[in-house]
């Protein structure tokens, strides 16, 4: 197959930094349908300030004032309002007018922001306007910064008159400047967009229509007019607005102003506020103390000035690439990196031949290669068969709690197109924006072989939050065609990519990372990371979610439902279970499969509409974890979730299993979780210690109370728990037998589900006896095995072991591997005497120490080679390991051996074939990180003709 190469141009996905240097980021603007877009065709919202009439407030028309607005107020555009008719306006002093307007234009160009050249007249002055805009187009038409506003708030003119005037000005500009945006006014002070929509100007590109609002006067009716116009394909820009009355004065109507702001943000409409002036009216943002050249203090700002500045800074989105830059900068400094992925079965690695061939692992390789001094950890939160609906609720528990530095989100083949997919993807992005570790964010969009994908529902989120998107769905067809292979050949089943498909996915992401890395600034120049959310695209409900499992919520009522570690279940129709929760949206995760005993249940919130869930499905591929949104849009406060099995069924049974209860929005505080050991042995009249210090509150709140109680005890027992309200309590049992102890913890108003501890109390207990073995000799740097198997307990209780290296020759680095095993081992690295102790415990009493002295000598051969019994053991050193490990094993036949490596759940992750075949002891070194990056327990298997040997290895 050809080498997979993708041009950076193909992978450009648009990074929407609406900041100073905005023009350098976005280039010349265009109009697509009703949307203002940048040179790459990506939606963009301009947010800026309009200067007041130049003839009355000329002192602010200078490059320094523009620079201050760009740098401190974070505007991405300004509007130069050139007065026409009033004294000092263009008609009476065109030289002053042009000079002032050009100062603002030049300032905007210097700052890399956009500028509206506003013909600020309420009347038609056709000849003068044509001459002015001809000059402006000739002077600035070649720059991508300028936008022409050719009429301001027509008052008496009809749309026919405004339209005829506008066409002549448009033709004048287009004869010179064919591309830059032209803003056309609407009648009645830029408010009759509905009239324009019924008779728009046609035949010209890159036209938009202006709307002006003053929140103290205008309201929903004006937004309705605009929605009508948008629905008919009319692109809108709000080139002037304020929170005051239409006179420019009066009180600020924050309710309507906020409604307009949210509406504009949701519709992705650019907006400008009025005005940079010190006029004695509330819409003027400056006091008379304000400098002409910026550098304004808070005292220089009127209330509207403070409000406008806060709005621009709030909507100064700077999510990416600043966050990805931050992760890359950590790597450049050699700091540890955590790379996270969350998605479905493709992310989990289904169909990849080995773990290290998953796209996530291959993508993590980019970070390891680019930053070799950093330790890179991959956090794979893929869960097969689940979408962003479950993903948004589990993101914290499965991913964010580990503080990743960079995260890729993948749900486009598991989600179905629609608002739910957009809403849930928005919630995931919002949670990442708010996450404590400030991770870099990227959205990966996949597709099935048949083209099925939900990327149309995910792209609006990426565009709105300026998050880089890598679309495998868009790129793969051209790439496989170039490589001369079929699309179907990179899938195993039309859905899951094979190793080749995984490689394509990873390479697309790597190319995107390369393009970002190429622009990585020096540490001192890294952009600030924004951790505030904008007005949402759809909602903020799913920016905060929580999961309830069997162990962190107590049912409000329960009729016949069993509670187990997997959740809640019942086999009987009519059984009901209720949960009291807080949240604005309440959902469930329930299981489905093709078992013939599965049934249905009604689910509803409070007195709301009932929805039926069906625990049976016809697909036979196993158990599916399914999601249902029971109800959203709920008011703040407590709600009751009801689940009741019903008679209706498609099978012969009524079994329903609920795995999780999910809440989102204002979820209040989560209940704390009580933790203590589940089993403890003891003896009558001997104090036991109960430890609840591992209990915690998921919200991070301090636990306010502990309560230890005895819920079951033998007859005649009257013993009480001491310090029963402390994290550590004590109990002296007075009667032999079985006890059950409950621990409940509290935080705030919430209490935990009881953690239960079983006590097995005996009348007497024999102290166990340790046997460490006889003093002996050992060779250097060869395995020496201790044997504590002759230790004993007269009562027959199971023993635990603890070996301690008490003394060693000075300078020795010897340590005991698996020092809690009955037969641990070590290698002695220096000649001399080593004293090792052994203690054993039956969980009631701990023995005295027994000692063994081992004298290590160079060249000693008496115990170099293990005896026949030990030939059936695979020795691993070191164990635990950070990667490299040495294997020592015995070969009985003159035939090759194979090594296989398995995860703790039994999945094979790697294999090494054709090992040495000589009879006798062999030694081989491998690096476990060639097969996996995930810390945990693994099993190494030696396969030889007629036998297999397995040992456990811990990867740190």
Phi, psi and omega in degrees: 000145178297153175298135183279112179231140180226132180288148178299329180298321178295326185270358180297124183242358177088117176243119194260080176267100180273083186216183169305151187073021183300321181295322179295329179283320194246342176070205183287136184273155178220172176242125173240114186055245180257009190250134168283127182231162179270188186293341177267003179083015181262139182302145180217142175244122173272140177227119187207179180249142173263132171290154175287177181310128185296329186284339180258333179230056183293340186294339180270354182275079180209163185293329181293320179296320177298316180299320180295319179296321179290317186278317185265318181275345178065034176286153176252359179198158173228164180234123179263106187268097182274112176296145185249296187277324186298166178305131182085359180282184186300324184291336181251340179210075183294331181295311177299316182300309182295321180299314181292318180297318181294329178297317179291319179299313180297322178297319179294318179297318178299323183274353180072032177241173182270159182217132173268125173268105192257117171279092194273074183228143177267000185229163180276123173230074193299310185299312182294321181295318180297319180294317182295310183289333172298315179295317180296318180295319178295325184277320188235001184299338180280347181268147178279358187283332195270146173230134183260122172252108197268357179198143180239115171050067173304135183256305184263341188287144175279168178295326178300318179292315180296320181295315180297315177301314185297318181299320180294319179292320179300314181297323178297314181291315185293338175294339182244315183241102186278354194238317190297152185297138174243128179261127181252134181281162174242156184296169174060055175062040177063044181232347185267057179295334178294326177292316179300318184300330181277350181206064185285165172284132181238160176096002180230146179262164174057043172257142171227163182242141186267144171232136176242138175223151171232115193297336178287346182243320187260154184212215186300327181301324179287322176295324177297319177301316181293321178298322176299314181296317178300320180296337179260014173087019181268116177284138188235142168230132177269095186273355176204135180196163176197166178273358187267190174285166183297339176291348186091354183238186179092180183282158179275126177266092186292328181298309180288324179299313179297323178297318177295316180300311181297320179298314180296318180295318180292326178274356182058050178257129177291148184214147182231143179256152180249133357207156175279094178195167177246030178298151180279067174208157191287340178279342174289130192271349187245148168275166181292346178283348186292138175296154178288340191245024179090208183056044185275132175276173179297327180292337179280351185256135168287174181301319180295328177295316178297319181295315181297314180301316180297321179296313181296320180290325178296318183267015175279077184293135177212053184282311180224147011270016186301323181287318177294321174305317182299317178295316180295323178295324175299316178296320179299328178276000179081015180279158179296145181234141174242119182252122185247149172223146176219135182179207182259213186291331178294320176292320179296338175106015178303132178083352171286140185291327175221164182299322184283000176255007171293151180299327181295317178294319179296323176293319178297331177301327179301316181293321179293320181289318182290328184232074186294342179277352182262147170270119185253124178248130177264128175252106183259107180256035176285140178220113184300141175078007181242153181247192181291342179294312174286323182303320182292333180276334182258001186302319182291310184296321187268343188222300192292333179298340180267006174055062179291157177263338181208137184225135171249130179257131182222110176215015191287340177263342177269335177278155170256146181300145177144176184296327180300317179295320178295316183297316182289321176296322176298318179299320178297314179297318178299317179297323178292322178298321183275351186297145184299325183278358178051055186289151168294151187232135174216141177253127177256129183241113182258176173211162174277169179303326181275004177096354182296128179198152176257021185297334178296335177270342181265329182301320179302329178290314178300318179295316185292322183261009178054045180259131178301138179236135174246115185256091168306323181301323181275331190265333194290325183300312180295325184290314180292328177296318178296326182274356175076028178234165179272154178296320183296336183288348181260006176242150175269336185213018183086347181240311187264122178292144171277193182301322179295315178297318177302321181294320176300312180304310183298320181294323176301315180293318181300318178299321179293318178297322178300318182294326177287317180299327181297339180251013183296119180285169171296157183306320183291345183247011180296136179291154179291142179271130180268126180246013179257145179274144173278178167304134189290155171295315177235306185199160172255004185308317188266014171284347177223117183225164178207146179248135172253130175246180182302333188259005178228019172208140176259127178304139177291326175206148183213116176244092170085008178269134177274144180246124179222178182294344179267353179133218185236137182210158175207154178247004189246129175294140179095349177287139184230142174227137182236148177230135174264119183223168174242140179161159177266350174216135182233131184224173178225150163246123179231162182259150176227143165201188187264016176300143186277003179252010185273146186235207185229162177213149168276138173231138179200163180245132180052235178255026186281186183292138179274141175236141181265131170253141182246116182280357180254142172223159183273338177298145185246025184270005176127198181273131180250136173267112187253153184244142170221128172276108185286312177196142173229178185075020181283151176289157175301149177119188184279145177221156179252121173267126182248137175226122183221122177293149185237165182292324182301133180203153175261004183230196178265003184228185184227019185292129176227137180233123177256124183268322184210149169251129186242140176228155180214159180095223177278088187271005185065206178254143181285152177292145177289169181238123179273133179226130171204167180297144186275347183213139180209138178255156179200180180228148182303138176067016174239126188295138173250149176254129175257128185244116177246020186290344178278355177297152184204168175247125183300335179276358181084006179287151178288135178292131185261350181194151176233144178219110176261128178222158176257116182264345177206139182206162177294158176299144178077359177280132178233005184298145181246154176280132177268145181055044187291351178252015178253165179293329175242121181241170178227156182210130177248102183293144183249350180221138176290149179141196183259133178236155169234125181247134178252140171241124174240133178243158183229150169215123184061232180267000186259145174235156185274168165290142180297135168267126187257137178237128175267133177249132173248107187253129177253159178289320178220166179215132175274133179287129182293160183242122179273147173226105183277341181111173181275150174303144186204183178246159177212152172282162175282143171056031171236151182295133173241128183253128172275160181219109178255016188290346179273000173296155188214161174223123186297334180274355181079014179288148175294145184249150166246156191236148175217112177260137181227130173280103186282323180206153181206161176303146181301132180093354181286142175249018180298142174216159181268123177277134181055060186289359175253012176272158176290329179229075177282178180214167176202170171242127178275126188258353179221149175294149177134189184262137178238128178253123182236136178249155175230129168238149178232155181222143173258018181076356174250309179235151176252135183288170166290168178277140168245144189242150170228137177253126177243124178258117181267134181225139175294131176085356179295131185243355186301324182233028184293309183265128180303154181286180186301324180300318185282355176292347179264020180236142174262122181262133181238132182211132352282161180210106014289161180228156175265001179165289183285140180214141177260133179252131172237130184206162184255134177252123184270332182241155181279060179222154184291157176245159175237149173249132172237145184240130184235147172285172183295339179265006173095005179276129178286128181247354180182167182205142173237124187250165174055058177281171181309140186246009178288145176293137179121194183276135179236154179229137182212140177249136174227164175246112183299335181285355169288346184244334181203151176254358188267126176295149178153194182261134179228161178241130180255126183241127171264124180250118178234158179305118176088355180200160176224143179234133183234138172224153181266140181228136178256124177260121181273000000 
